[in-house]
Amino acid sequence: LTDYRGALLTVEQLLSRYPNDTQFKVFRARYLILTKNFSKAREYIKSLTEEEQQLPIIRGLQGQLWLTEGEFEKAIPGLEKLYQLLPNTHNTALLFATHKRLGEKQVAFDFLQRHIELY
């Protein structure tokens, strides 16, 4: 469950057999980020088709990359898409922290309160 390097290798093997499988492409981008291969992840996401780049999960992963680069304003739309898709604790924390980093303390706490009320 935490062997991200092993998961990345597995996904890359699968992509060699199924190069057009969007789900495997998403997994590759995610595991590149989880293994802190940010430059490879950035280039890989850029290499995806425009349609693939617009998927909420890919936009969220792009948001995570911008977050690691300190591009907080750019990160918000993608992180919001990811949160809408998967409103889990991790994505909630990413969006909350990003708003706080932007100095949007009230927005951050209002978001957190809405999340708690909904979930």
MDTraj code that builds the backbone (N, CA, C; nanometers):
import mdtraj as md
import numpy as np

residues = "LEU THR ASP TYR ARG GLY ALA LEU LEU THR VAL GLU GLN LEU LEU SER ARG TYR PRO ASN ASP THR GLN PHE LYS VAL PHE ARG ALA ARG TYR LEU ILE LEU THR LYS ASN PHE SER LYS ALA ARG GLU TYR ILE LYS SER LEU THR GLU GLU GLU GLN GLN LEU PRO ILE ILE ARG GLY LEU GLN GLY GLN LEU TRP LEU THR GLU GLY GLU PHE GLU LYS ALA ILE PRO GLY LEU GLU LYS LEU TYR GLN LEU LEU PRO ASN THR HIS ASN THR ALA LEU LEU PHE ALA THR HIS LYS ARG LEU GLY GLU LYS GLN VAL ALA PHE ASP PHE LEU GLN ARG HIS ILE GLU LEU TYR".split()
xyz = np.array([
    [0.0809, -0.1209, 0.0000],
    [0.0000, 0.0000, 0.0000],
    [0.0845, 0.1262, 0.0000],
    [0.2075, 0.1164, 0.0484],
    [0.2924, 0.2351, 0.0501],
    [0.4170, 0.2184, -0.0356],
    [0.4227, 0.1150, -0.1144],
    [0.5357, 0.0943, -0.2044],
    [0.5070, 0.1668, -0.3357],
    [0.5213, 0.2992, -0.3314],
    [0.4867, 0.3795, -0.4479],
    [0.5813, 0.3547, -0.5650],
    [0.7065, 0.3276, -0.5353],
    [0.8019, 0.2985, -0.6435],
    [0.7648, 0.1677, -0.7142],
    [0.7274, 0.0687, -0.6353],
    [0.6840, -0.0579, -0.6940],
    [0.5566, -0.0410, -0.7746],
    [0.4644, 0.0389, -0.7233],
    [0.3396, 0.0652, -0.7951],
    [0.3684, 0.1383, -0.9258],
    [0.4609, 0.2333, -0.9222],
    [0.4984, 0.3059, -1.0433],
    [0.5564, 0.2108, -1.1477],
    [0.6438, 0.1220, -1.1054],
    [0.7015, 0.0239, -1.1989],
    [0.5935, -0.0645, -1.2594],
    [0.4988, -0.1076, -1.1774],
    [0.3890, -0.1915, -1.2264],
    [0.3059, -0.1162, -1.3295],
    [0.2731, 0.0091, -1.2990],
    [0.1923, 0.0896, -1.3912],
    [0.2679, 0.1135, -1.5216],
    [0.3968, 0.1386, -1.5116],
    [0.4751, 0.1604, -1.6335],
    [0.4800, 0.0341, -1.7195],
    [0.4862, -0.0833, -1.6565],
    [0.4810, -0.2086, -1.7322],
    [0.3453, -0.2243, -1.8008],
    [0.2403, -0.1909, -1.7288],
    [0.1062, -0.2002, -1.7875],
    [0.0897, -0.1024, -1.9032],
    [0.1456, 0.0174, -1.8880],
    [0.1358, 0.1156, -1.9962],
    [0.2117, 0.0719, -2.1205],
    [0.3173, -0.0074, -2.1026],
    [0.3882, -0.0572, -2.2209],
    [0.3000, -0.1546, -2.2994],
    [0.2089, -0.2195, -2.2302],
    [0.1157, -0.3114, -2.2963],
    [-0.0119, -0.2413, -2.3418],
    [-0.0547, -0.1410, -2.2658],
    [-0.1790, -0.0690, -2.2935],
    [-0.1520, 0.0815, -2.2919],
    [-0.0806, 0.1315, -2.3932],
    [-0.0349, 0.2709, -2.3897],
    [-0.1459, 0.3763, -2.3949],
    [-0.2640, 0.3387, -2.4354],
    [-0.3725, 0.4364, -2.4458],
    [-0.4728, 0.4282, -2.3319],
    [-0.4444, 0.3492, -2.2316],
    [-0.5363, 0.3332, -2.1193],
    [-0.5280, 0.4553, -2.0280],
    [-0.6345, 0.5318, -2.0248],
    [-0.6355, 0.6563, -1.9472],
    [-0.6183, 0.6312, -1.7982],
    [-0.6781, 0.5261, -1.7476],
    [-0.6662, 0.4975, -1.6044],
    [-0.5203, 0.4709, -1.5662],
    [-0.4483, 0.3972, -1.6468],
    [-0.3078, 0.3718, -1.6175],
    [-0.2263, 0.5012, -1.6283],
    [-0.2644, 0.5891, -1.7207],
    [-0.1964, 0.7184, -1.7325],
    [-0.2161, 0.8011, -1.6057],
    [-0.3370, 0.7986, -1.5531],
    [-0.3659, 0.8699, -1.4279],
    [-0.2810, 0.8124, -1.3149],
    [-0.2777, 0.6806, -1.3059],
    [-0.1970, 0.6164, -1.2018],
    [-0.0499, 0.6545, -1.2144],
    [0.0005, 0.6594, -1.3374],
    [0.1417, 0.6939, -1.3555],
    [0.1676, 0.8352, -1.3049],
    [0.0823, 0.9291, -1.3423],
    [0.1005, 1.0672, -1.2958],
    [0.0958, 1.0731, -1.1430],
    [0.0004, 1.0026, -1.0856],
    [-0.0135, 1.0034, -0.9387],
    [0.1095, 0.9438, -0.8700],
    [0.1577, 0.8310, -0.9204],
    [0.2734, 0.7676, -0.8559],
    [0.4021, 0.8450, -0.8810],
    [0.4113, 0.9166, -0.9911],
    [0.5270, 1.0045, -1.0104],
    [0.5285, 1.1130, -0.9027],
    [0.4115, 1.1668, -0.8710],
    [0.4027, 1.2676, -0.7654],
    [0.4328, 1.2061, -0.6290],
    [0.3744, 1.0895, -0.6021],
    [0.3960, 1.0253, -0.4722],
    [0.5408, 0.9846, -0.4488],
    [0.6147, 0.9604, -0.5568],
    [0.7569, 0.9279, -0.5440],
    [0.8448, 1.0526, -0.5567],
    [0.7796, 1.1688, -0.5565],
    [0.8471, 1.2986, -0.5611],
    [0.9268, 1.3222, -0.6889],
    [0.8850, 1.2578, -0.7961],
    [0.9424, 1.2824, -0.9289],
    [0.8624, 1.3948, -0.9950],
    [0.8704, 1.5137, -0.9346],
    [0.7841, 1.6236, -0.9763],
    [0.8110, 1.6691, -1.1194],
    [0.9366, 1.6758, -1.1585],
    [0.9649, 1.7213, -1.2950],
    [0.9146, 1.6199, -1.3970],
    [0.9311, 1.4910, -1.3687],
    [0.8784, 1.3878, -1.4588],
    [0.7259, 1.3931, -1.4635],
    [0.6633, 1.4141, -1.3479],
    [0.5174, 1.4222, -1.3417],
    [0.4680, 1.5408, -1.4240],
    [0.5355, 1.6550, -1.4098],
    [0.4982, 1.7755, -1.4839],
    [0.5063, 1.7499, -1.6343],
    [0.6164, 1.6921, -1.6782],
    [0.6346, 1.6632, -1.8214],
    [0.5338, 1.5588, -1.8694],
    [0.5083, 1.4603, -1.7872],
    [0.4143, 1.3560, -1.8264],
    [0.2735, 1.4131, -1.8442],
    [0.2313, 1.4960, -1.7507],
    [0.0979, 1.5560, -1.7613],
    [0.0894, 1.6436, -1.8862],
    [0.1969, 1.7154, -1.9166],
    [0.1988, 1.7977, -2.0382],
    [0.1872, 1.7118, -2.1635],
    [0.2353, 1.5879, -2.1576],
    [0.2332, 1.5000, -2.2750],
    [0.0965, 1.4357, -2.2990],
    [0.0073, 1.4453, -2.2008],
    [-0.1258, 1.3863, -2.2161],
    [-0.2076, 1.4670, -2.3158],
    [-0.3096, 1.4048, -2.3703],
    [-0.3971, 1.4761, -2.4628],
    [-0.4712, 1.5867, -2.3883],
    [-0.5215, 1.6833, -2.4612],
    [-0.5973, 1.7923, -2.3997],
    [-0.7172, 1.7379, -2.3227],
    [-0.7833, 1.6377, -2.3781],
    [-0.8989, 1.5755, -2.3117],
    [-0.8572, 1.5122, -2.1784],
    [-0.7447, 1.4424, -2.1791],
    [-0.6957, 1.3795, -2.0563],
    [-0.6553, 1.4853, -1.9534],
    [-0.5941, 1.5933, -1.9999],
    [-0.5519, 1.6992, -1.9081],
    [-0.6706, 1.7673, -1.8403],
    [-0.7879, 1.7606, -1.9006],
    [-0.9064, 1.8245, -1.8435],
    [-0.9823, 1.7335, -1.7462],
    [-0.9400, 1.6096, -1.7327],
    [-1.0044, 1.5216, -1.6356],
    [-0.9854, 1.5791, -1.4952],
    [-1.0900, 1.5757, -1.4115],
    [-1.0767, 1.6316, -1.2764],
    [-0.9586, 1.5746, -1.1983],
    [-0.9331, 1.4468, -1.2111],
    [-0.8226, 1.3856, -1.1373],
    [-0.6878, 1.4388, -1.1857],
    [-0.6725, 1.4562, -1.3154],
    [-0.5477, 1.5103, -1.3698],
    [-0.5338, 1.6572, -1.3311],
    [-0.6427, 1.7311, -1.3364],
    [-0.6367, 1.8722, -1.2939],
    [-0.5974, 1.8814, -1.1465],
    [-0.6471, 1.7865, -1.0665],
    [-0.6099, 1.7827, -0.9258],
    [-0.4635, 1.7502, -0.9063],
    [-0.4126, 1.6567, -0.9844],
    [-0.2708, 1.6227, -0.9747],
    [-0.1847, 1.7409, -1.0184],
    [-0.2293, 1.8124, -1.1222],
    [-0.1580, 1.9329, -1.1646],
    [-0.1601, 2.0362, -1.0520],
    [-0.2738, 2.0461, -0.9844],
    [-0.2837, 2.1363, -0.8702],
    [-0.1849, 2.0993, -0.7611],
    [-0.1680, 1.9710, -0.7376],
    [-0.0708, 1.9267, -0.6369],
    [0.0711, 1.9657, -0.6782],
    [0.1004, 1.9547, -0.8071],
    [0.2331, 1.9959, -0.8546],
    [0.2540, 2.1454, -0.8324],
    [0.1537, 2.2250, -0.8666],
    [0.1672, 2.3696, -0.8458],
    [0.1829, 2.4008, -0.6971],
    [0.1162, 2.3251, -0.6138],
    [0.1295, 2.3450, -0.4697],
    [0.2733, 2.3218, -0.4256],
    [0.3367, 2.2162, -0.4765],
    [0.4757, 2.1887, -0.4397],
    [0.5699, 2.2975, -0.4899],
    [0.5284, 2.3684, -0.5941],
    [0.6116, 2.4747, -0.6516],
    [0.5800, 2.6120, -0.5928],
    [0.4863, 2.6159, -0.4982],
    [0.4499, 2.7426, -0.4372],
    [0.3572, 2.8274, -0.5218],
    [0.2997, 2.7695, -0.6260],
    [0.2054, 2.8396, -0.7147],
    [0.0639, 2.8185, -0.6611],
    [0.0367, 2.8790, -0.5454],
    [-0.0869, 2.8513, -0.4729],
    [-0.2122, 2.8931, -0.5488],
    [-0.2096, 3.0086, -0.6124],
    [-0.3278, 3.0533, -0.6878],
    [-0.3584, 2.9587, -0.8028],
    [-0.2542, 2.9158, -0.8730],
    [-0.2741, 2.8211, -0.9828],
    [-0.3263, 2.6868, -0.9314],
    [-0.2868, 2.6500, -0.8105],
    [-0.3220, 2.5193, -0.7551],
    [-0.4702, 2.5087, -0.7195],
    [-0.5327, 2.6181, -0.6778],
    [-0.6702, 2.6142, -0.6254],
    [-0.7710, 2.5483, -0.7193],
    [-0.7828, 2.5890, -0.8472],
    [-0.8859, 2.5266, -0.9317],
    [-0.8723, 2.3744, -0.9439],
    [-0.7495, 2.3268, -0.9603],
    [-0.7285, 2.1828, -0.9711],
    [-0.7586, 2.1107, -0.8415],
    [-0.7171, 2.1705, -0.7305],
    [-0.7441, 2.1094, -0.6001],
    [-0.8936, 2.1082, -0.5709],
    [-0.9649, 2.2110, -0.6162],
    [-1.1111, 2.2118, -0.5993],
    [-1.1759, 2.1004, -0.6805],
    [-1.1286, 2.0795, -0.8033],
    [-1.1812, 1.9699, -0.8866],
    [-1.1552, 1.8354, -0.8194],
    [-1.0353, 1.8192, -0.7660],
    [-0.9994, 1.6944, -0.6996],
    [-1.0853, 1.6731, -0.5753],
    [-1.1064, 1.7792, -0.4995],
    [-1.1903, 1.7703, -0.3798],
    [-1.3343, 1.7342, -0.4169],
    [-1.3864, 1.7941, -0.5235],
    [-1.5229, 1.7622, -0.5675],
    [-1.5345, 1.6155, -0.6076],
    [-1.4295, 1.5640, -0.6692],
    [-1.4276, 1.4243, -0.7116],
    [-1.4110, 1.3307, -0.5924],
    [-1.3188, 1.3655, -0.5027],
    [-1.2860, 1.2816, -0.3867],
    [-1.2743, 1.3700, -0.2630],
    [-1.3851, 1.3955, -0.1936],
    [-1.3793, 1.4842, -0.0769],
    [-1.3268, 1.4133, 0.0480],
    [-1.2082, 1.3549, 0.0360],
    [-1.1503, 1.2826, 0.1489],
    [-1.0655, 1.3765, 0.2350],
    [-1.0114, 1.3243, 0.3422],
    [-0.9339, 1.4040, 0.4367],
    [-0.8105, 1.4658, 0.3703],
    [-0.7419, 1.3892, 0.2897],
    [-0.6205, 1.4380, 0.2240],
    [-0.6510, 1.5582, 0.1343],
    [-0.7519, 1.5453, 0.0488],
    [-0.7853, 1.6538, -0.0432],
    [-0.8418, 1.7745, 0.0307],
    [-0.9124, 1.7491, 0.1395],
    [-0.9626, 1.8583, 0.2230],
    [-0.8455, 1.9359, 0.2814],
    [-0.7480, 1.8644, 0.3342],
    [-0.6315, 1.9288, 0.3944],
    [-0.5517, 2.0078, 0.2913],
    [-0.5367, 1.9541, 0.1701],
    [-0.4633, 2.0252, 0.0656],
    [-0.5304, 2.1585, 0.0326],
    [-0.6617, 2.1554, 0.0147],
    [-0.7335, 2.2769, -0.0224],
    [-0.7339, 2.3773, 0.0929],
    [-0.7562, 2.3293, 0.2143],
    [-0.7541, 2.4151, 0.3323],
    [-0.6184, 2.4852, 0.3454],
    [-0.5119, 2.4066, 0.3380],
    [-0.3770, 2.4618, 0.3542],
    [-0.3421, 2.5607, 0.2436],
    [-0.3877, 2.5337, 0.1229],
    [-0.3579, 2.6237, 0.0117],
    [-0.4256, 2.7587, 0.0307],
    [-0.5516, 2.7565, 0.0745],
    [-0.6200, 2.8831, 0.1021],
    [-0.5471, 2.9595, 0.2137],
    [-0.5026, 2.8870, 0.3153],
    [-0.4295, 2.9542, 0.4241],
    [-0.2989, 3.0138, 0.3734],
    [-0.2285, 2.9420, 0.2866],
    [-0.1026, 2.9925, 0.2307],
    [-0.1240, 3.1200, 0.1496],
    [-0.2435, 3.1309, 0.0906],
    [-0.2770, 3.2508, 0.0137],
    [-0.3214, 3.3657, 0.1033],
    [-0.3266, 3.3401, 0.2329],
    [-0.3720, 3.4423, 0.3253],
    [-0.5233, 3.4528, 0.3331],
    [-0.5912, 3.3525, 0.2805],
    [-0.7379, 3.3498, 0.2786],
    [-0.7887, 3.2676, 0.3963],
    [-0.7569, 3.3157, 0.5155],
    [-0.7881, 3.2409, 0.6373],
    [-0.9386, 3.2167, 0.6516],
    [-1.0202, 3.3188, 0.6286],
    [-1.1650, 3.3028, 0.6427],
    [-1.2202, 3.2044, 0.5398],
    [-1.1726, 3.2135, 0.4162],
    [-1.2142, 3.1194, 0.3110],
    [-1.1771, 2.9777, 0.3525],
    [-1.0573, 2.9610, 0.4051],
    [-1.0099, 2.8289, 0.4469],
    [-1.0998, 2.7705, 0.5553],
    [-1.1300, 2.8493, 0.6572],
    [-1.2109, 2.7974, 0.7674],
    [-1.3577, 2.7794, 0.7285],
    [-1.4090, 2.8657, 0.6388],
    [-1.5455, 2.8462, 0.5882],
    [-1.5543, 2.7156, 0.5089],
    [-1.4526, 2.6907, 0.4276],
    [-1.4472, 2.5660, 0.3509],
    [-1.4448, 2.4454, 0.4450],
    [-1.3604, 2.4523, 0.5462],
    [-1.3488, 2.3424, 0.6411],
    [-1.4805, 2.3197, 0.7148],
    [-1.5465, 2.4266, 0.7532],
    [-1.6754, 2.4131, 0.8215],
    [-1.7799, 2.3475, 0.7315],
    [-1.7851, 2.3886, 0.6032],
    [-1.8788, 2.3263, 0.5080],
    [-1.8480, 2.1775, 0.4923],
    [-1.7196, 2.1455, 0.4847],
    [-1.6793, 2.0054, 0.4700],
    [-1.7284, 1.9236, 0.5908],
    [-1.7064, 1.9750, 0.7085],
    [-1.7477, 1.9035, 0.8307],
    [-1.8986, 1.8867, 0.8344],
    [-1.9713, 1.9895, 0.7954],
    [-2.1178, 1.9806, 0.7941],
    [-2.1666, 1.8772, 0.6932],
    [-2.1001, 1.8684, 0.5788],
    [-2.1414, 1.7742, 0.4740],
    [-2.0977, 1.6307, 0.5028],
    [-1.9803, 1.6143, 0.5618],
    [-1.9236, 1.4810, 0.5773],
    [-1.8959, 1.4449, 0.7208],
])
top = md.Topology()
chain = top.add_chain()
for i, resn in enumerate(residues, 1):
    res = top.add_residue(resn, chain, resSeq=i)
    for name in ("N", "CA", "C"):
        top.add_atom(name, md.element.get_by_symbol(name[0]), res)
traj = md.Trajectory(xyz[None], top)
